[in-house]
Amino acid sequence: MPVPLATEIHPTDGVLAESTADRLAIIVRAGTDGPQPVADGVGLSLTNLDARLPASVAQLFDTYEFRGKAGQIVEFPVDLGRGLIRLSFLGVGDATPEEMRKAGAAFARSVRGSSRAAVNAAVSGHDPEALTAFVEGALLASYTFTLTETAEGTAPAAAIDLVGSAASEAAEPTRRGTVLARATAMARDLINTPAAEKSPAWLASRAEAIGAEAGLSVRVWDEEALYHDGFGAILTVGQGSPRPPRLVELSYRPAGATEHIVLVGKGITFDTGGLSLKPNDNMKLMKTDMSGAGIILAVLSAVQELGVRVSVTGLLAIAENAFSGSAMRLGDVLTTYSGRTVEVLNSDAEGRLVLADAIGYAVTKLAPDTLVDVATLTGAARVALGSGIGALFATDDTLAAALVDAGKRSGETLWRMPLHEEYRDALDSPVADLANTSVKDDYGHPGAIEAALFLREFVGSVPWAHLDIAGPGRSMSDEGILSKGGTAFGTRLLLRWLAER
């Protein structure tokens, strides 16, 4: 189900001098001898342009200390024969994908309020991946989420034209960038939806609709089916809420696929912490605690458009962790889908419980070649790596390296963390197979590692990676490609990784 983006981007044959857009921009590289404007697609020589500006381009660059760094912008009024318009010079650095993504975001933010903007980005010599990144950056920076008709701020540009002599070559990179940005926007919309509306049943219903639109097979377990099939952890987490849990399976099966990848997403639609109640400031953000499920759903929605050649199954483990008289209690022992028992020592460590059931089902029933889960799982991951880096745990070096590389190329940085064996005995329970949090203080509470070690208990021998996105999964401000709220961190890196399998 395509999400309507705020801005449409079109590769367009022609030159800026003849564009009818109300905002124009010329790309500038950061050359060794000073900033170098890209002449292709402008339609005017620098000498001609100098005569239309308050001073020469070189003098203006020097006055405004413009060096062509990625995302740097200077703007001047210019008359190109149709009255004064606003002309920008847009720095792209060395035009690497990451620099182009940053430049695209800066440009999109600078042209908010315009009906149409144009930039000479469809020129020969650009790396296709860099142009894809530029489109991603522009579209993600244009993303907005609001439930009011009187939202503050200036609206994003309705359209951006990528002008130049290589518009036909720019078509496919633009399409790919749009697909990646649209999937991210879909996930952000789901994440940012208020929890009053976003019940487990609502999210499962959205998954059914999105899956049908994307040509996926979809299966949903309601509370009765979960009980019948033995998903004890998902049921236990959700038992405190009057809105019962769900499990969703989405399947993509392209012809000729020989590899099967399973993606699992944590889908806690609101997390009070249960009886281990969160402080108010921590709870305010908890409508975003289903980010993992939203991301996996968005990834599955886009795999066909990107021509992914491997089979992919997405599992969304969805529940609301509520505070009530029927909520799970500390000291309770639950039985997971795999048959392993877990003692609950902290009801706010519920995400790993629903993931354990989904992972157990994947390993037992789906025969995956690779398994990856995504979750806003631990505050410890944010403490360790901050808000800009996702924590990666993996049992397979090749898998870890591939995900790190995909993250680097997507602007979604991952840092591999250790599955430190000496910490494993902190999860030993005297009354169950495992405890859901540490039973000892000896190791200084390495929360992110302990959570990953807990999940590993359900993986078996399947190559597995765990992305803890509690840090980069939420943004507190509008900046660059991010908007305040859920970021959908990991959507684009997973799609790039899958598309290259």
N, C-alpha and C positions, 0 to 999 in steps of 0.2 A: 504494500500500500504506500505509494510514493508520498513523501511529506513535501508540501509546497514550500520551497525555499523563498526567503524574503527577496533574494536577488537572483536574476537569471544572467548567465554569462554566455556570450556568443562570440566565436571567432568570426571576424568580418574582414573581407578583402577591402583594401583602400588605404587611405592615409589620414592622419589626425587633422591635417589642415582642411580636409573636406568633410570631416565628421560633423553631424548635427547635434552631438552630445553637448550637454551644458557644462560638463567638467572634462578636461583633457589632462593626460599625464604622459610624460616622456620618460622612458626607463634610462637610468644612468648607472653605469658600472663604476666600481671603485678601482680605477686604473692606477698603475704604479706612478704615472706622471700626473695624477690628479683625476678627478671625476670625468668619466667619458660618456656623454649622452649617446644613446643608440639612435642613429639617423634613420634606419630602416623603418618605414611606416609613419614617418613624420610628415613628409610632403613639403618641407621647407628646409633649406640649408641653415646651418647655424648663423651664417652671415645675415641671411634674410630675417632670421628670428631675432638676432641682436637688434636690428633696426626697429623692431616692434616692441621691445622691452625697455624698461627704464635705464638699463645699462647692458653691456655685453653679458652673455651667459657666464663667461669666465669670471667677470667682475662680480656678478651677483653671487656666484658660488663662493667666491672668496669673502665677500661681505657677510654672507649668512653662514659661513663656516660649514658649507655643505660639502661632504666628502664622498657622497655616494654610498654610504653604509646602508646595509639592508634595513629597510623600513624608514629611512630618513626622507623627509619630504620638505620641499620649499615650494611656495606658490606665488604666482604673480598674475596681475591682469594683463591680457594681451588682446589686440584686435587682429583677428584673422579674416576680416572682411565682412563679418556679420555682427559687429558691435563687440564690446568688451566681454570676454569670457575668462574663466579662471583656468590657468595653465599651471600644472604642477610638474616638478622634476622629482622622480621617484627612485631612490637609491635601492639597488639590488645587490650591492657588494660584488662578489664574484659570480653571482647567479647560480649558486649551488641550490639544491632543492630546499634545504632548510632556510637559506636566505630568501629564496623566492616565496616561500610560505609566509615568512615574516613580512616581506614587502607587500604581498597580496592582502594580508590582514591590515597593514597600515593604510594601504590605498583605499580599501573598502571603508574603513573608519573615517578617512578624510573626506570621502564623497557622500557621506550620509546627508540626506535632505535633497539630493539631486534626483531627477527622474531618469537620467541616463548619463553614464560616464564612459570614457574611452581611454585606453592605454595601448601603446604600441608593443604589446607582448607577443603578438602572433608573427614573430620574425624568425627568419632562418638562423640556425646556429644555436637555438635554445635546446637544451636537453629536454626530451619529452617528459621525463620524471620531474624536472624543475618546473615545467609549465603546469603539470598536474598539481604540484605543490602550491603554485601561485593561485590556482583556482580554488583548491582546498582552503587556503588562507583567507581569500576574499569572501568565500561563502560562509565559512565558520565565523568570521568576524562580523558578518551581517546577521547572524542568528539572534533572534529575540524570542522570549517567552513571556507572555502576559495574558491575564484573564480580564483585563479592563480595556475599554475603548479609549480611555484617556491616559494612556501610558506616557510616562515622562520620556524625554529624549527625542532626538531626531530620527526619523525612519531611515532605514538603509536605502541605498540607491535601488531603484526598481530593476535596472539593467546595467551591465558592464559589457562593453564591446572590447574584444581583444583584436586590435587593428594591426594590419601588417601584410607583407607579401606572402606569408606562409600560412594563411588562414586554413587551407585544406589540411595541412600537416598538423595544425593545432586542434583539429576537431576531436580526434581520439583522446589526446591528453586532457582536453577539456571535459569530455564525457566521463572519463575515469575520475577526474577530480570532483565532478558533480555527484557521481555515484557515491564516492567515499564521504563527501560532505553531507549528502542527503541521509545516508545511514547514520552518521553521527548526530545529525539534527533529529532524526527519529528517536534515537536513544535518549537524547537530551529532553525531548518533549515528554517521553514516558517518565524519566527520572524527575522532572520538575513538576509533574502533575501532583496536586495536593493529595495527601493520603485519605482525606475524607471521601474523595471520589475513587481513589486507586485501591480498591479492595483486591484481595487475591483473585476473586472471581472476575473483577473488571480487567485485571492484567491478563488473565488467561483468555478472556474474550477478545481482547486486543490482539493477543498472539494468534488466535484462530483466524481473525480477519486479515491480519498482516500475512500470515502464512499462506492463506488461500490466495491472496493477491499475488504472492511471490511464487506460486506453483509448488508449495511445499506440502508434504503430508503432515497432519497435525493430530496429536492425541492428547487428551486432557483427562487427568485423574481428578475427580472431586473427592470430598472427604470419605465417602463410602468406598470408592475404589481404592483410595490410599489405605484405608483400614483393611480391606480385603486382600490387598497385595503386600501388606506388611511394611509400609513406609512409616515406621514408628517414630522416627526422629522428626520428620516434617509434621506429623500429627501432634506430637508433644509440644513442639514450638508454637504451633497454631492454636492449641487448645484454650488459651487464655482469651482469645478473641471471639466475639459472636460472628465474625466473618471468617469462615473456615478456609483452610489452606488448599492449594492446588499444586499439581505437578504438570508441566507441559513438555511434550516431546515434539520437536519439529525435525523433519527429515528431508534432506536434499540428496538425490541419487542420480547423478548424471550418467549417461550411457558410457560404458567402458571404464568406469572408475574401478581401480584395484586397491585403493587405500581408503580407510574409514577413520575419520577424525571426530571425536566427540567433544563438544564444548559445553561446559556446565556454568550456569550463572546463579549467584545468590539473589533471591528475590524477596527480601524482607520489606514489605510495602510500608511498614512503619515500625520503628524499633524503640519502644519505651525502655528497653532493658529488662522488661518483665519485673519480677520481684526484686531483682538486682537493679533497682530503678536508676536511670540516668539522671544527672543534673539537668536543669532546665536548658542551660546554654548548649549542652551536648545534644539534647533531644530535638532542638529546633531544626536541625538539619536532617532528621531521620526519615523524611519522605524520600530521601535519596539512597536509602540503604538497599534498594532493589536495583542499584546501578548495574550489577553484574548480569542480572536477568535481562534488563533493558538492552545492554550491550550485545548479549548473545542473540537476542531476538533481532536486533538491527543488523547484525552480521549475517544471520541466515536470510534476512530479507534481500540482501544484496549479492549473494554468492552467484546467482544465475547471471545477473547483469555483468559481473566481472569475469564470467567464463570459468569459474572454479572447476577443476577437473576431478577432484577427489570427492568422495561421499562425506557429507557432514551431517551430524546430528546435534541439535541443540537441546539441552535440558534446562528448564527453568524451574527452580525449587522455590515456591512462592508461599509465604505465610506472613501473618502479622504477629509480632511479638508484643502482646498486650499485658498490661498490669491489671489483674483481676483475681477474684477468689478461685477461679478455675485454672489459673496459670500454673505452669510447671514450677515445682518447688525445689529448692536446693536440697540435695540429698536424694532426689528421685533418681531411679535407674530406668532407662529406656532401652528398647531393643531396636537396632537399626535394621534397614533392609537386608544388609549382609548377614545379619544374625548376631553381630557383635553387640555387646551391651556397653552402655555409657552412663557413668554417674554424673549428674548435673551438679557442679559446684558453683557455677555462675550462670544465671539465666540470661545475662547479657553477652554470653559467648554462644549465641544461638545460630549464627551464620554457619559455623563449621558443622553444626548438627544437620541442618537441611542439606548442606553440600554433601555430607557423608552419605545420606540416603541416596541422593542422585548419583554420586560417584559409584556407590555400591551397585545400584541398578545398571549403570553403564558397563561396569566390569563384568557383571554376571550375565547380562542379557544382550548386550550390543556388540561384543567382540571388537572393541576399538583398537586400532593400531597406535593411536596417540590420544591422550586425554589432556585437556586444558581447562582449568576452572578460573573464573574471574569473580572477585568479590571485594567490596568495601569491608574488609574483614577486621583489621586491628588498628587501634590508635597507635600501637607500638610501631607499625610500619611508617606512619606519618612522623612520629618522633625521630625515627632513625634516618629517614630520607627526605623529610620535608614534603612540601606540596607539589613539587615538580617532577618527582621520580617515583615510578611504581616499583614495588618489591617483587622480584621474581625468584621463585623456588622451583627447582627441577631435579628430576632423577636421571635425566639424560643430557649429556653435554651438548650433543648435536642439536637437540631441540632447544635448549637454552640459548645457544649461539644464534640460531635462526630467529628466535623471538626478539632477542636483543637487537639484531640487525634490522629486523622489520620495524622495531620501535624507533631506532635511530633514524631510519628513512621516513618515518611518519611524524617525527617531532614528538613522539611519545616515549620518553626515555625509561628504560628498565635497568635495574641494577640487580645482579644476581646475588642472592643471600644464601647463607649456608644452612643445610639441613644437618645441624650439629648433633651427632649421635649421642654425645654425653648428656644432652638435655632430655633425651627420650624418656628416661625413667621418671621424670617429673609428672608424666601423664598416667602413671600406674595407680590404679584404684584398688583398695582392699576389698571392694564389694562388687566390682564390675571389671570388664575387660579394659576399660579406659575411663579416665576422667576427662571432662571437657575443658578443664583448665588445670594449671599446675597444682600438685598436691604438696609441693615443698617450696621453700624460699631460697634454697641453696644457690640458685643460678641467676639471681637478680631479675627475675620476671622478664625473660626475653619473649614477650608476648607473640610477636609475629612468627618467630621460629617455632614456638610451641604449637601455634595454630596450624602451621604448615606440617609439622610432624604428626599432629593429630589426623589431618586429612590423608597423609601418606599411608596411614594404617588401612585405608579402604581401597587403595589403588592397586595393590597386588604387583604384578610384574609389568604392567602397562607403562610405557614411557609417559611421563606426566609432568605438567608444569602448572604452577599455581601463581596467579597474578593477584597480589594484594594491592588494590588501588585506593585504599583509604586516604592516602595523601593526595594524589593528583585527581581523585574522582570528584572533587568539589572545588569550586572557585568562589572566592569571596568578593571578586571585583570583575569588571569588564575590562579586559586588556588583551591585546593581541588576538589570538584565535579563540579566546575564552570569554564566556559570558557568565555573570554571577549565577551560581546554581550548579547543577550537575554538568560535568564536562564530557561524559561518555568516553573517558580515557581508555584506550585499548581497542576501540572499534576499528580504527583505521589500520593499526598495526596487525590485528588479527586478519583483516581482509587482505592486506598485502601478503602476509604469510601464507594464507590459504591460496591466493591467486598464483603463487609461485611454486606450489607443490606439484 
